[in-house]
Amino acid sequence: MLFSDSLPQLWMSYGALSLVVLVTGYLGVRFLPLLPKLLLVGIVAGALWMVAPFTLPLLEPGQTYAGLAPAIVVLAVGVLQHDGGQIGGALPLLLAGSAIGAILAVGVWWLLGRRRHAEGDDDDRHGGQSTRADDETSSARREPVV
C-alpha cells in the first residue's frame, strides 16, 4: 500500500512526471524530422531514467544513508553541495543513460523506416512499372461527388 512518505509513490510520481516531460517535449519538437526528434527525446529519456547510487550524511555522527535516485538529481545535488564524489559517480551514468537512449532512438527510427518501406512498395503490384492511368489519378485533383 502506498503511503504519503513512501519511496514507491515517489518513484511513481517521478515516472509519471518524466513521461509528461517526454510527451510534451516530443510534441514541442514536431517540426523536426523524425530522426532528430527521436534522438532528442531518446537522449532526454535516457538522462531522466538512468539511476545512480548516492550517500547522504545523517544527523548522528558517522552514519550515512545510501540509496538510488535518478542520476540527473544526484548530479544536481552534488553540484549544489560541491561534492565531487557524487558528481564523479553520477556524471558517467548520466552520459551512459543518454547514449543508451540515443541508441534506442536510432533503433526505433530504423524499425519505423523498414516498416514504412515495406508498406510503401506500391511498385510491386505492377511489376516495378507504374501505368499512366495510375499517375493521372494520383496527381489529378478529385472533385467531391454528391
N, C-alpha and C positions, 0 to 999 in steps of 0.2 A: 504494500500500500504506500502511496506517495504522501509524504508529509510536507509541511511548509519549509523545513530545513533539510530536505533530503538531497543527496547527490544525484540520484536518478532523475529527479524533477529538474535539477539544474542542467543536467546533460540534455534532457528532452527539450527544455526551453532553448538551450543553445543550438540544438539541431534544428528546431523549428525556425528560429530567427535566422540561422545561416541559410536555410532553404529560401526564406523570404528574400534575403540579400541576393542569392544567386538567381532567383527567378526575375526579380526586378532588374538586376544587372543585365541578364540576358535580354530582357525586353528593352532595356535602355540602350543597348548597342545593336539594335536590329538593323540599323543602316549599314553595318559592316557585312562583308561577305561571310559565308558560313565558316570557313576555316579560321579566320582571325577571331570571330565571335566565339567559337567553341574553344579556341586556345585561351582566350581571356577568361572565360568562365571556368575552364579547367584549372588554370593557374590559381585563380581565386579560391576555387573549391578545395584544391589541394592545400593551400595555405590555411584555410579555415578549418579543415577537418584533420590535419595532422596533429597528433598529441605528443607531448613532451613531459618528461618527469620534472618535478620541482621539489624543493625543500624550503620550508619556512621555519624560522625560529619561533618557539612558543614563549610564553611569559616566564615559565620556570627555566632557570639557567641550565644550559646543556641539553635541553630537549628540543627536538625539531619535529615538524610534521612533513611527511613526504607523500606525494600523490601524483596524479596525472591531470593535465589540463591542456587545452588547445595550445599548440606551440606559439601561435601569434600572441596569445595572452601571456604566456610565460616570458616571451621575448620582451613584450611591452613592460611588464612588471620589472624584469631585470634591468631594462634601460632606465626606468624611473628610480630604481633603488641603487643604480650604479653597481650592479652585481655582475661581474664578468663571468663568473661560473654559470649563472643562469643563462646569460647571453650565449656563451660558448656551447652550451648544451642544446639550446632551443633553435639557434640560427641554422645549423646544418639540417636539423629535422624539418624546419620550415622550408628550406630550399629543396630538400628531398621531396616533401609533400607537393610543392609547386611543380617540380619536374615530373612527378608521377601523374599529377593532374593534367599536365600538358601532353604527356604520352597517351593517356587515356582519351583526351580530346582528339588527338590526331587519329587514334584508332576508331573512334566514333565517326569522325569525318570520312575515313576510308571506307567503313562499312556502309555509311549512307551513300557515298559515291558509287559503290558497287551495286547497291540496291537500285539507285536511280538509273544506272547504266543498264542493268538487267531489265528494268521495266520500260525503259525508253527506246528499246530496239524495235522500232516500227519498220525498219527496212527489211527485217527478216520475213515479214509477211509477203513481200513482193519479190523475194529472191534477191534482195540487195538493190533493186531499182524501184524508184517511185514513178508512178504514172502521172501524165499531165493532168488528168481529172482530179487526182488527189492534191496536186499542187494548187489547182484553181480553187477547189473548195476550201482548202485550208487558209489561203491568203485572201480570198474574197470575203467581203462583209456580208453577213447573212442578216436579212431583214426579218423581223418577227412576223409570224403568221397567225392570223386570227381564226 
